[in-house]
Amino acid sequence: MEEKANKKPKEVLVEKHNKCKDCLYFDDVKQIGRRGYCRVNAPKAIYSSIATWPTTYWPTVSYNDWCGEFRDARVHHSEVKDPIEV
């Protein structure tokens, strides 16, 4: 019983390379510095009382941010086949 009480919960390990800048869903935007858009989900809608239509935006993230949806762009880009060669 004492062994279970002393066990620490498993920690989620995030490797140094698992950052937004290396993610398949990261859209680098040079105009806003070391930041870009996260395109893992659909854009968010913002409703304003003065606008007729909602405005949409993609979440802005830093190069060094991370999340649980990371997919390594370096791996996935090498797996994409050229449609001309198929």
N, CA, C and O of each residue as an XYZ file, in Angstrom:
344
protein
N       0.806     -1.198      0.000
C       0.000      0.000      0.000
C       0.850      1.263      0.000
O       0.480      2.247     -0.642
N       1.959      1.261      0.692
C       2.800      2.447      0.761
C       3.381      2.789     -0.609
O       3.604      3.962     -0.906
N       3.627      1.784     -1.442
C       4.184      2.034     -2.772
C       3.245      2.891     -3.609
O       3.697      3.814     -4.286
N       1.965      2.609     -3.577
C       0.992      3.364     -4.349
C       0.909      4.809     -3.879
O       0.741      5.711     -4.699
N       1.022      5.042     -2.594
C       0.937      6.391     -2.048
C       2.127      7.236     -2.467
O       2.002      8.454     -2.590
N       3.279      6.615     -2.688
C       4.493      7.348     -3.045
C       4.653      7.573     -4.544
O       5.526      8.332     -4.965
N       3.820      6.922     -5.356
C       3.950      7.067     -6.805
C       3.463      8.432     -7.258
O       2.403      8.897     -6.838
N       4.237      9.061     -8.107
C       3.846     10.345     -8.674
C       3.057     10.097     -9.958
O       3.300      9.105    -10.645
N       2.116     10.981    -10.291
C       1.393     10.806    -11.558
C       2.340     10.952    -12.734
O       3.321     11.693    -12.666
N       2.040     10.240    -13.815
C       2.876     10.331    -15.011
C       2.804     11.729    -15.591
O       1.726     12.313    -15.699
N       3.947     12.259    -15.959
C       3.996     13.589    -16.551
C       3.954     13.467    -18.066
O       4.453     12.497    -18.636
N       3.368     14.435    -18.695
C       3.355     14.472    -20.147
C       4.682     15.060    -20.594
O       5.027     16.183    -20.226
N       5.413     14.309    -21.376
C       6.714     14.776    -21.849
C       6.550     15.465    -23.191
O       5.964     14.910    -24.121
N       7.062     16.655    -23.283
C       7.029     17.403    -24.525
C       8.468     17.580    -24.966
O       9.250     18.260    -24.302
N       8.813     16.972    -26.080
C      10.174     17.076    -26.573
C      10.429     18.480    -27.077
O       9.501     19.192    -27.459
N      11.684     18.873    -27.077
C      12.044     20.224    -27.502
C      11.583     20.529    -28.920
O      11.238     21.673    -29.216
N      11.569     19.543    -29.798
C      11.191     19.802    -31.186
C       9.679     19.807    -31.394
O       9.217     20.127    -32.490
N       8.905     19.465    -30.383
C       7.448     19.446    -30.520
C       6.860     20.832    -30.274
O       5.999     21.003    -29.411
N       7.308     21.778    -31.004
C       6.855     23.161    -30.884
C       6.009     23.514    -32.097
O       6.083     22.857    -33.135
N       5.216     24.549    -31.953
C       4.318     24.964    -33.033
C       5.051     25.183    -34.357
O       4.522     24.838    -35.414
N       6.245     25.743    -34.316
C       6.972     26.034    -35.558
C       7.262     24.784    -36.386
O       7.490     24.887    -37.591
N       7.258     23.605    -35.759
C       7.522     22.351    -36.460
C       6.260     21.546    -36.725
O       6.333     20.407    -37.188
N       5.104     22.130    -36.435
C       3.842     21.404    -36.543
C       3.233     21.509    -37.941
O       3.360     22.530    -38.616
N       2.586     20.457    -38.347
C       1.903     20.404    -39.637
C       0.821     21.474    -39.741
O       0.555     21.969    -40.836
N       0.197     21.838    -38.633
C      -0.915     22.787    -38.618
C      -0.482     24.240    -38.455
O      -1.333     25.130    -38.444
N       0.812     24.505    -38.328
C       1.318     25.860    -38.118
C       1.461     26.591    -39.442
O       2.092     26.091    -40.373
N       0.868     27.780    -39.520
C       0.959     28.618    -40.707
C       1.800     29.836    -40.341
O       1.310     30.763    -39.696
N       3.054     29.833    -40.750
C       3.992     30.904    -40.413
C       3.567     32.204    -41.094
O       3.332     32.237    -42.302
N       3.475     33.263    -40.310
C       3.101     34.577    -40.842
C       4.274     35.518    -40.578
O       4.445     36.004    -39.460
N       5.071     35.769    -41.598
C       6.292     36.568    -41.454
C       6.004     37.991    -40.969
O       6.843     38.593    -40.298
N       4.841     38.530    -41.298
C       4.517     39.912    -40.953
C       4.300     40.124    -39.452
O       4.344     41.261    -38.983
N       4.070     39.063    -38.704
C       3.812     39.236    -37.272
C       4.939     38.669    -36.414
O       4.712     38.293    -35.265
N       6.135     38.606    -36.954
C       7.292     38.165    -36.182
C       7.348     36.664    -35.994
O       6.993     35.902    -36.893
N       7.794     36.242    -34.821
C       7.959     34.814    -34.532
C       6.646     34.200    -34.063
O       6.582     33.546    -33.022
N       5.610     34.425    -34.847
C       4.274     33.924    -34.532
C       3.626     33.419    -35.814
O       4.112     33.679    -36.915
N       2.543     32.708    -35.657
C       1.823     32.209    -36.813
C       0.422     31.796    -36.407
O       0.016     31.979    -35.259
N      -0.309     31.243    -37.350
C      -1.674     30.804    -37.086
C      -1.706     29.300    -36.871
O      -1.020     28.548    -37.564
N      -2.505     28.869    -35.909
C      -2.736     27.445    -35.686
C      -3.973     27.060    -36.486
O      -5.054     27.609    -36.267
N      -3.818     26.126    -37.404
C      -4.914     25.739    -38.280
C      -5.400     24.312    -38.006
O      -5.931     23.650    -38.898
N      -5.218     23.846    -36.778
C      -5.680     22.502    -36.427
C      -7.208     22.432    -36.402
O      -7.778     21.373    -36.666
N      -7.868     23.528    -36.091
C      -9.331     23.596    -36.062
C      -9.821     24.706    -36.983
O      -9.037     25.513    -37.482
N     -11.101     24.728    -37.193
C     -11.710     25.789    -38.002
C     -11.510     27.141    -37.308
O     -11.339     27.194    -36.090
N     -11.533     28.236    -38.083
C     -11.367     29.552    -37.452
C     -12.526     29.870    -36.513
O     -13.631     29.349    -36.663
N     -12.250     30.727    -35.554
C     -13.262     31.151    -34.584
C     -14.022     32.351    -35.133
O     -13.460     33.171    -35.858
N     -15.283     32.448    -34.789
C     -16.104     33.579    -35.211
C     -16.230     34.582    -34.065
O     -16.436     34.203    -32.912
N     -16.102     35.865    -34.401
C     -16.285     36.936    -33.431
C     -17.493     37.741    -33.878
O     -17.545     38.236    -35.004
N     -18.442     37.863    -33.000
C     -19.651     38.632    -33.312
C     -19.556     40.000    -32.654
O     -19.186     40.121    -31.486
N     -19.891     41.011    -33.414
C     -19.842     42.378    -32.920
C     -21.224     43.007    -33.031
O     -21.987     42.693    -33.944
N     -21.538     43.890    -32.105
C     -22.840     44.543    -32.144
C     -22.937     45.573    -33.271
O     -24.039     45.953    -33.666
N     -21.788     46.027    -33.793
C     -21.821     47.038    -34.857
C     -21.651     46.444    -36.252
O     -21.898     47.123    -37.249
N     -21.232     45.183    -36.329
C     -21.018     44.558    -37.638
C     -22.218     43.691    -38.014
O     -22.860     43.083    -37.157
N     -22.503     43.649    -39.312
C     -23.599     42.823    -39.809
C     -23.207     41.349    -39.834
O     -24.016     40.479    -39.509
N     -21.962     41.074    -40.220
C     -21.473     39.704    -40.342
C     -20.392     39.451    -39.298
O     -19.687     40.381    -38.904
N     -20.252     38.215    -38.847
C     -19.164     37.918    -37.897
C     -17.810     37.963    -38.596
O     -17.708     37.731    -39.801
N     -16.799     38.258    -37.836
C     -15.425     38.215    -38.318
C     -14.828     36.899    -37.848
O     -15.116     36.454    -36.737
N     -14.011     36.276    -38.666
C     -13.380     35.025    -38.249
C     -11.873     35.228    -38.112
O     -11.288     36.087    -38.772
N     -11.267     34.441    -37.263
C      -9.822     34.509    -37.096
C      -9.286     33.142    -36.707
O      -9.987     32.330    -36.104
N      -8.027     32.904    -37.066
C      -7.305     31.708    -36.638
C      -6.540     32.080    -35.373
O      -6.019     33.193    -35.288
N      -6.454     31.193    -34.395
C      -5.675     31.509    -33.192
C      -4.210     31.778    -33.555
O      -3.618     31.064    -34.365
N      -3.643     32.810    -32.949
C      -2.243     33.156    -33.162
C      -1.409     32.505    -32.071
O      -1.730     32.608    -30.887
N      -0.336     31.834    -32.477
C       0.537     31.141    -31.525
C       1.984     31.533    -31.765
O       2.343     31.984    -32.853
N       2.806     31.361    -30.752
C       4.237     31.631    -30.840
C       4.953     30.412    -31.426
O       4.448     29.292    -31.351
N       6.120     30.637    -32.002
C       6.931     29.534    -32.522
C       7.158     28.461    -31.464
O       7.151     27.270    -31.772
N       7.357     28.883    -30.218
C       7.726     27.947    -29.151
C       6.549     27.438    -28.338
O       6.755     26.732    -27.351
N       5.318     27.773    -28.719
C       4.152     27.213    -28.035
C       4.035     25.731    -28.381
O       4.714     25.244    -29.285
N       3.184     25.027    -27.669
C       2.939     23.609    -27.962
C       1.537     23.242    -27.474
O       0.939     23.952    -26.666
N       1.031     22.126    -27.979
C      -0.260     21.617    -27.529
C      -0.304     20.103    -27.747
O       0.667     19.510    -28.218
N      -1.410     19.496    -27.411
C      -1.556     18.052    -27.530
C      -1.908     17.575    -28.928
O      -2.019     16.370    -29.154
N      -2.085     18.489    -29.869
C      -2.461     18.119    -31.242
C      -1.262     18.095    -32.189
O      -1.443     17.979    -33.402
N      -0.051     18.200    -31.661
C       1.153     18.298    -32.497
C       1.287     17.136    -33.478
O       1.154     15.968    -33.111
N       1.555     17.489    -34.737
C       1.915     16.505    -35.763
C       3.139     17.057    -36.479
O       3.114     18.172    -37.000
N       4.182     16.290    -36.502
C       5.461     16.746    -37.039
C       5.362     16.981    -38.539
O       5.162     16.042    -39.310
N       5.502     18.223    -38.945
C       5.402     18.594    -40.361
C       6.530     17.978    -41.176
O       6.348     17.659    -42.351
N       7.688     17.809    -40.561
C       8.829     17.235    -41.298
C       8.556     15.796    -41.689
O       9.003     15.352    -42.747
N       7.837     15.060    -40.864
C       7.501     13.664    -41.164
C       6.372     13.610    -42.182
O       6.458     12.872    -43.163
N       5.321     14.380    -41.960
C       4.132     14.322    -42.809
C       4.375     14.864    -44.210
O       3.782     14.367    -45.167
N       5.229     15.869    -44.353
C       5.513     16.399    -45.690
C       6.272     15.378    -46.538
O       6.112     15.343    -47.758
N       7.090     14.557    -45.902
C       7.839     13.554    -46.653
C       6.937     12.404    -47.071
O       7.273     11.669    -48.000
N       5.789     12.230    -46.399
C       4.868     11.140    -46.728
C       3.908     11.525    -47.849
O       3.288     10.651    -48.455
N       3.775     12.824    -48.134
C       2.833     13.278    -49.175
C       3.402     12.949    -50.541
O       4.545     13.283    -50.852
N       2.600     12.300    -51.340
C       3.043     11.897    -52.673
C       2.695     12.985    -53.689
O       1.658     13.639    -53.577
N       3.548     13.168    -54.655
C       3.312     14.117    -55.735
C       2.232     13.553    -56.626
O       2.389     12.435    -57.117
N       1.116     14.279    -56.869
C       0.023     13.727    -57.680
C       0.443     13.399    -59.111
O      -0.181     12.559    -59.759
N       1.473     14.039    -59.599
C       1.943     13.760    -60.973
C       2.618     12.400    -61.030
O       2.521     11.694    -62.034
N       3.311     12.027    -59.943
C       4.040     10.767    -59.914
C       3.153      9.564    -59.600
O       3.557      8.427    -59.846
N       1.977      9.786    -59.073
C       1.099      8.680    -58.658
C       0.516      7.963    -59.839
O      -0.243      7.009    -59.670
